[in-house]
Amino acid sequence: MVSLKELIDEREFGHNDDPEERFISSDVSWENYEALLIKLEDNSHYRVTYLDGVLEIVSPSIRHERAKKNLAILLERFFYSKRIRFVPMGSTTFKNKAKKAGAEPDECYCIDEEKVIPDLAIEVIVTSGSSSKLEIYPRLGVAEVWFWEINQFKLYKLRDNSNLERATIYPNTYGYELLTRSEILPQLDISLLEQCLSISDSILAIDEFEKGINNLS
């Protein structure tokens, strides 16, 4: 098995030309996963996920970080505009030893008040990866998960958390249902958010977004 030192060796993650690189190792014990989290607690650059012994470490690109930051700025503008109380939790680590799952969302939020598990987790997919990460979140009990990929969102709402092994109501989504509109933020126009996230000028993106949400008031 790959050693803990090798898992965090800088040589696994070149930073030339803005890469977004990932390292995956199987048969990693929960104890080694937690030890790795301790080693990385002062290094916010890496994202670590764990599922059934499979450990993934991602070194996000600048493009990835820019997209997630712009998304957070617009979403928080929406919260302020609609007077929605929220608690931003960023890329906090959430884990459940009994269910052998751990994740660090790109952004996550509690709505109304702070909770142990966020109501909303957001994953930004830039160069690799997919919504296969969805399998982790029902084990953590996250109500909604959003994926931003190829300039569009996929929104998922947890429906069946009682039997994750046989989630026949919503096959291949681990108890989540694909949505066209958020249920925890029903006032949010997802198409408007998509359009504004695709604007490269951040000031213009904010102006257009605020104009759009004000027109919907």
LUMDO-706623 format. One line per field, with one value per residue: residue in one letter; x, y, z of N, C-alpha, C in turn. Coordinates in steps of 0.001 Angstrom, whole numbers, padded with zeros to 6 digits. Atoms other than C-alpha are relative to their C-alpha. Layout:
<atoms>
marlum	c(A  ...)
nu	c(X  ...)
nv	c(Y  ...)
nw	c(Z  ...)
cau	c(X  ...)
cav	c(Y  ...)
caw	c(Z  ...)
cu	c(X  ...)
cv	c(Y  ...)
cw	c(Z  ...)
</atoms>
This chain:
<atoms>
marlum	c(M  V  S  L  K  E  L  I  D  E  R  E  F  G  H  N  D  D  P  E  E  R  F  I  S  S  D  V  S  W  E  N  Y  E  A  L  L  I  K  L  E  D  N  S  H  Y  R  V  T  Y  L  D  G  V  L  E  I  V  S  P  S  I  R  H  E  R  A  K  K  N  L  A  I  L  L  E  R  F  F  Y  S  K  R  I  R  F  V  P  M  G  S  T  T  F  K  N  K  A  K  K  A  G  A  E  P  D  E  C  Y  C  I  D  E  E  K  V  I  P  D  L  A  I  E  V  I  V  T  S  G  S  S  S  K  L  E  I  Y  P  R  L  G  V  A  E  V  W  F  W  E  I  N  Q  F  K  L  Y  K  L  R  D  N  S  N  L  E  R  A  T  I  Y  P  N  T  Y  G  Y  E  L  L  T  R  S  E  I  L  P  Q  L  D  I  S  L  L  E  Q  C  L  S  I  S  D  S  I  L  A  I  D  E  F  E  K  G  I  N  N  L  S)
nu	c(000844  -000757  -000236  000561  -000912  000171  001301  -000055  -001258  000218  -000333  001215  000857  -000685  000858  -000283  001075  001316  000658  000840  -000452  000587  -000668  000967  -000569  001015  -000364  -000516  000771  000571  -001023  -000922  000747  000031  -001371  -000285  000712  -000765  -001204  000366  000917  -000515  -000179  001352  -000046  000463  001324  -000115  001246  -000212  001203  -000232  -001413  -000605  -000382  -000335  -000542  000038  -000675  000825  -000627  000453  001322  000951  000178  000686  001407  000678  000093  001027  001282  000295  000318  001349  000984  000124  000741  001410  000425  000153  001092  001279  000008  -000044  -001088  -000797  -001313  -000931  -000905  -001139  -000423  -000118  000013  001096  -000328  000794  -000807  000854  000401  -001238  000099  -000429  -000078  -000247  000631  -000628  000703  001206  000740  001176  001031  000674  -000836  -001105  000311  -001161  -000126  000583  001191  -000380  -001406  -000212  -001224  -000361  -000747  -000627  -000745  000195  000947  001399  000927  -000167  -000171  001325  000141  -000494  000803  001100  -000555  -000226  001300  000135  001326  -000119  -001350  -000035  -001215  -000200  -000873  000236  000860  001380  000176  000854  000432  000527  000652  000034  001367  000076  -001214  000238  -000546  -000896  -000464  001031  000742  000650  000877  -000835  -001161  -001300  -000232  -000246  001051  000229  000833  -000451  000961  -000149  -000031  -000349  001101  -000337  -000065  000939  000033  -001192  000092  -001229  -000465  -000658  -001290  -000853  -000373  -000916  -001259  -000693  -000556  -001383  -000217  000711  000852  001156  000788  000747  001013  001073  000698  000834  001089  000924  000758  000885  001137  000865  000622)
nv	c(-001201  -001251  -000546  -001324  -000994  -000034  -000584  -001460  -000420  -001069  000438  000528  -001099  -001110  -001186  -000745  -000181  000070  001302  000502  001380  000811  001245  000927  001211  000887  000759  -000910  000156  -001223  -000599  -000719  -001155  -001031  -000474  -000895  -001255  -000737  -000511  -001033  -000973  -001351  -000189  -000025  000145  001304  000494  001428  000739  001390  000816  001451  000326  -000686  -001364  -000867  -001314  -000861  -001291  -000794  -000995  -001376  -000095  000611  -000876  -001208  000334  000210  -001287  -000791  000597  -000370  -001431  -000215  000646  -000773  -001218  000406  000119  -001341  -000682  000596  000022  001399  000226  001138  000176  000577  000975  000178  001364  000757  001453  000721  001417  000941  001218  001179  000168  000001  -001087  -001330  -000905  -001420  -000676  -001261  -000977  000564  -000981  000287  -001014  -000462  000099  000940  001394  000881  000336  -001094  000268  -000061  000184  -000334  000522  -000618  000936  -000814  000765  001438  000337  -000055  000088  001251  -000396  -000014  001168  -000302  -000950  000549  000611  -001110  -000597  -001337  -000071  -000329  -000053  -000606  000151  -000987  000641  -000420  -001191  000250  000660  001147  -000136  001251  -000070  001303  000477  001288  000216  001123  001241  -000455  001142  000381  -001227  000320  -001098  -000868  000856  -000571  -001305  000260  -000605  -001388  -000269  -001130  -001099  -001125  -001172  000345  000005  -000781  -001390  -000006  -001306  -000192  000337  000720  -000390  -001308  000259  000605  -001032  -000967  000690  000135  -001313  -000005  -001216  000246  -001148  000088  001157  -000399  -000980  000687  000891  -000814  -000533  001099  000369  -001128  000053  001093  -000326)
nw	c(000000  000048  -001334  -000271  000563  001451  000306  -000020  000613  000980  001354  000617  000403  000639  000057  001223  000976  -000641  000100  -001080  -000029  -001044  -000343  -000577  -000577  -000568  -001203  -001026  -001231  -000563  -000842  000877  000507  -001028  -000193  001129  -000248  -001009  000652  000969  -000591  000217  001442  000560  001459  000443  -000338  -000277  -000160  -000413  000138  -000012  000130  001145  -000364  001128  -000326  001181  -000046  000921  000860  -000192  000645  -000924  -001151  000467  000218  -001281  -000685  000672  -000345  -001387  -000048  000528  -000861  -001233  000376  000008  -001393  -000572  000674  -000413  -001466  -000430  -000945  000424  -000627  000974  -000614  000886  000324  -001248  000127  -000639  000094  -000770  -000059  000119  001403  000779  000974  -000396  001151  -000182  001136  000407  -000833  -000605  -000781  -000817  000181  -001227  -001191  000127  -000274  000070  001417  000794  000809  001415  000366  001408  000598  001276  000842  001043  001008  -000136  -001037  000406  -001115  -000734  -001400  -000618  -000866  -001344  -000765  -000801  -001215  -000931  -000285  000576  000619  001421  000560  001331  000782  001060  000982  001391  -000016  -000409  -001283  -000272  -001379  -000538  -001308  -000660  -000204  -000683  -000763  -000896  000546  001058  000792  000969  000304  001274  000429  000821  000289  000386  -000624  -001415  -000810  000399  001177  000807  -000044  000915  -000870  -001375  -000951  -001184  000467  001134  000663  000822  001420  000307  001330  -000170  -000634  001025  000967  -000596  -000257  001271  000344  -000491  -000787  -001252  -000326  000882  -000430  -001194  000409  000722  -000940  -000882  000814  000227  -001189  -000339  000931  -000417  -001301)
cau	c(000000  001165  002718  001370  004474  003949  000310  001329  004617  004767  006217  002808  001419  003282  002019  003251  000765  -002113  -002786  -005573  -004067  -005374  -003947  -006059  -005126  -007222  -007204  -006463  -007516  -009691  -006802  -004472  -007163  -007508  -003721  -003477  -006106  -004032  -000902  -002779  -004717  -002438  -002462  -005762  -004567  -005551  -009052  -009354  -012234  -012626  -015104  -014894  -011104  -010536  -008691  -008526  -006345  -006900  -004661  -007133  -006151  -006422  -009347  -011089  -010523  -011635  -014864  -015677  -014929  -017082  -019889  -019651  -019669  -022836  -024633  -023873  -025090  -028350  -028540  -028006  -030478  -033232  -032389  -031709  -029696  -026833  -023610  -020779  -018656  -016279  -014303  -014778  -014076  -017139  -016730  -018565  -016399  -019292  -020217  -016595  -017066  -015448  -015509  -014407  -016886  -015657  -018279  -021033  -023687  -026094  -029371  -030965  -028591  -025358  -025641  -023261  -023866  -024445  -027765  -025989  -022690  -021266  -018690  -016928  -015732  -013192  -010848  -011669  -014020  -017789  -020877  -019672  -018795  -022527  -022145  -020325  -022892  -025903  -023660  -022976  -026639  -026266  -029721  -028745  -025648  -024876  -022342  -021037  -019587  -019254  -021033  -024148  -025510  -026829  -028832  -029611  -031985  -031675  -034902  -034140  -031536  -032996  -031668  -028662  -027768  -031070  -032045  -034445  -036614  -033767  -031356  -027670  -028054  -027718  -031032  -030797  -033287  -032166  -033859  -034516  -034847  -033366  -035816  -033872  -033456  -036634  -036316  -032968  -033040  -030486  -030339  -029494  -026730  -025358  -025364  -023565  -020954  -020084  -019194  -015423  -015501  -016384  -017737  -020000  -021089  -022109  -023912  -025878  -026714  -027966  -029972  -031524  -032459  -033868  -036057  -037430  -038416)
cav	c(000000  003549  005126  008246  010162  009178  010273  013850  013952  017209  015272  013732  017215  019384  022964  023982  025385  025352  021602  020012  016716  013832  010837  007775  004900  001878  -000264  002751  002238  004728  005324  006277  008541  010383  010574  012151  014738  015704  016078  018286  020377  023383  022974  024043  023421  019759  018233  014769  012308  008815  006065  002389  002409  004429  007675  010527  013620  016493  019476  022039  024303  028085  027742  025472  027832  030838  029096  028031  031502  033227  030791  031501  035268  035137  032699  034783  037909  036026  035180  038805  040089  037704  038092  034375  033552  031207  029824  029374  026303  026404  023184  021793  018068  015932  012256  009226  006326  003861  004482  004696  008070  011481  014539  018152  019999  022926  025052  024191  026035  025645  027490  029441  028164  026260  022476  019542  018618  021305  021571  022225  020921  022177  020434  022256  019939  021620  019152  015729  013895  013638  013371  009923  011820  011785  008366  009895  012522  010384  008580  011976  013032  016139  017262  018872  018463  020643  019904  022719  021178  022384  025661  024050  022746  019360  019574  016579  016262  013412  011395  007925  007834  004769  002125  003306  -000203  -000659  002850  001610  004726  006794  004272  005174  008343  006744  008015  011444  012838  015101  018507  021385  023850  023814  022868  024538  027719  027756  031478  031015  031080  028418  029438  033023  031732  029600  032540  034834  032241  032015  035740  036103  039669  039207  042759  042381  038945  040389  043327  041044  038631  041350  042904  039505  038702  042208  041788  038574  040292)
caw	c(000000  -000660  002426  004079  003009  -000631  -000480  000257  -001649  -003657  -006575  -007141  -007764  -010259  -010372  -013823  -016336  -013852  -013679  -011693  -010676  -008640  -006878  -006017  -003725  -002723  000422  002617  006231  008067  010466  007593  006160  009467  009865  006416  007331  010366  008232  005777  008293  007723  003933  002398  -001151  -001275  -001343  000167  -000244  001156  000286  001230  001452  -001729  -001024  -003517  -003169  -005597  -006212  -007658  -010524  -010497  -012910  -010433  -007511  -009556  -010542  -006982  -005621  -008231  -007499  -003770  -004351  -006460  -004193  -001130  -002931  -003419  000286  001260  -001318  -000205  003502  003837  006919  006154  007567  005030  005781  002814  002311  005810  006172  006917  007706  009016  010175  010426  006783  005595  003923  004082  001844  001560  -000691  -002732  -000976  001472  003452  006321  005818  008710  011398  011870  011794  012110  008446  005772  003952  000651  -000733  -004036  -006222  -009074  -011859  -014166  -015865  -014475  -012201  -012324  -010196  -009091  -005888  -005276  -003647  -000680  000308  001305  003773  005330  005187  002992  001814  -001516  -003669  -006688  -009403  -011613  -014775  -018384  -017547  -016142  -012864  -011867  -008657  -006467  -003498  -000996  -000990  000306  003037  004737  002362  000379  -000789  -002611  -003688  -006354  -006378  -007827  -009413  -009817  -007762  -004317  -003021  -004664  -007154  -010005  -009720  -012088  -009181  -005705  -002973  -000184  -002292  -004430  -005207  -006924  -010733  -011614  -015286  -014250  -011980  -014832  -017241  -014815  -013876  -017563  -017678  -017383  -016017  -012328  -011877  -014891  -013644  -010269  -011912  -014235  -011429  -009099  -011918  -012614  -009009  -008505  -011598  -010090  -006843)
cu	c(000876  000138  -000634  000864  -000205  -001317  000057  001302  -000287  000277  -001198  -000836  000826  -000946  000274  -001232  -001384  -000664  -000997  000258  -000644  000790  -001012  000720  -001121  000546  000676  -000882  -000557  001038  001014  -000665  000000  001391  000396  -000679  000751  001242  -000319  -000823  000470  000243  -001359  -000025  -000617  -001445  000110  -001393  000324  -001316  000391  001459  000705  000215  000368  000483  000037  000751  -000722  000811  -000492  -001379  -001090  -000300  -000714  -001491  -000747  -000158  -001076  -001398  -000409  -000398  -001433  -001056  -000195  -000652  -001499  -000531  -000260  -001211  -001362  -000135  -000100  001188  000743  001309  000920  000996  001152  000287  000260  -000044  -001173  000261  -000894  000723  -000851  -000387  001176  -000007  000486  000156  000299  -000605  000792  -000606  -001178  -000610  -001049  -000976  -000707  000911  001098  -000420  001281  000311  -000636  -001259  000360  001505  000137  001352  000209  000885  000569  000653  -000219  -000930  -001418  -000868  000026  000244  -001330  -000171  000424  -001041  -001214  000485  000283  -001303  -000188  -001279  000044  001462  -000096  001349  000017  001021  -000423  -001078  -001467  -000037  -000785  -000296  -000634  -000558  -000087  -001437  -000063  001318  -000115  000604  000881  000454  -000998  -000879  -000673  -000896  000749  001291  001208  000243  000035  -001018  -000267  -000894  000547  -001100  000211  000066  000311  -001236  000329  000154  -000927  -000068  001152  -000240  001331  000554  000691  001381  000981  000508  001064  001343  000825  000591  001389  000319  -000825  -000922  -001262  -000906  -000864  -001111  -001184  -000806  -000931  -001168  -001080  -000812  -000910  -001231  -000985  -000746  -001453)
cv	c(001247  000569  001374  001095  000118  000659  001518  000530  001026  -000469  -000615  001122  001134  001174  000843  000066  -000275  -001370  -000214  -001494  -000749  -001278  -000881  -001236  -000828  -000716  000875  -000134  001344  000738  000784  001230  001128  000562  000972  001352  000864  000623  001176  001135  001445  000307  -000110  -000237  -001305  -000259  -001513  -000606  -001454  -000745  -001471  -000368  000642  001466  000779  001338  000818  001297  000915  001007  001397  000184  -000540  000944  001289  -000269  -000157  001310  000880  -000517  000412  001477  000246  -000598  000786  001354  -000291  -000101  001370  000724  -000489  -000125  -001430  -000178  -001279  -000029  -000629  -000922  -000388  -001442  -000812  -001503  -000580  -001490  -000829  -001336  -001252  -000280  000137  001064  001311  000877  001416  000713  001234  001169  -000715  001016  -000673  001146  000227  -000039  -001029  -001403  -000817  -000366  001116  -000429  -000121  -000186  000237  -000538  000668  -000975  000788  -000859  -001493  -000262  000148  -000101  -001371  000279  -000011  -001157  000286  000745  -000577  -000666  001053  000713  001405  000070  000293  000059  000567  -000274  001049  -000572  000401  001080  -000296  -000757  -001299  000057  -001313  000228  -001401  -000383  -001242  -000265  -001216  -001293  000335  -001139  -000363  001203  -000144  001126  000930  -000750  000809  001397  -000126  000659  001452  000062  001219  001054  000973  001318  -000458  000033  000768  001490  000160  001319  000197  -000481  -000631  000399  001357  -000182  -000605  001055  000938  -000631  -000162  001319  000122  001217  -000100  001155  -000023  -001159  000343  000977  -000674  -000887  000803  000626  -001062  -000345  001138  000020  -001086  000296  000424)
cw	c(000000  001403  000130  -000601  -001504  -000391  -000067  -000585  -001085  -001423  -000708  -000617  -000587  -000120  -001241  -000890  000575  -000135  001129  000037  001155  000196  000717  000511  000624  001226  001058  001244  000462  000845  -000842  -000618  001021  000269  -001107  000196  001021  -000634  -000921  000610  -000163  -001472  -000674  -001504  -000475  000423  000141  000134  000304  -000121  -000075  -000258  -001173  000380  -001249  000527  -001286  000294  -000989  -000797  000368  -000618  000910  001164  -000380  -000171  001318  000770  -000615  000328  001413  000107  -000461  000916  001292  -000245  -000005  001428  000614  -000593  000480  001508  000526  000936  -000385  000762  -001043  000709  -000915  -000353  001268  -000281  000778  -000184  000911  -000027  -000230  -001443  -000958  -001090  000596  -001225  000455  -001204  -000407  000775  000646  000958  000881  -000215  001340  001214  -000220  000419  -000094  -001449  -000820  -000732  -001475  -000142  -001499  -000442  -001355  -000767  -001180  -001072  000091  001160  -000500  001236  000659  001475  000739  000978  001435  000835  000724  001278  001066  000358  -000518  -000839  -001496  -000402  -001405  -000643  -001104  -000970  -001399  -000048  000278  001325  -000150  001496  000458  001405  000593  000315  000877  000708  000911  -000506  -001192  -000895  -001098  -000337  -001360  -000504  -000941  -000323  -000444  000549  001517  000922  -000299  -001235  -000729  -000054  -001148  000780  001422  000894  001267  -000335  -001205  -000751  -000981  -001428  -000420  -001368  000035  000619  -000999  -000979  000571  000352  -001273  -000484  000611  000869  001284  000399  -000840  000407  001212  -000363  -000677  000931  000905  -000756  -000201  001230  000454  -000901  000377  001292  -000161)
</atoms>
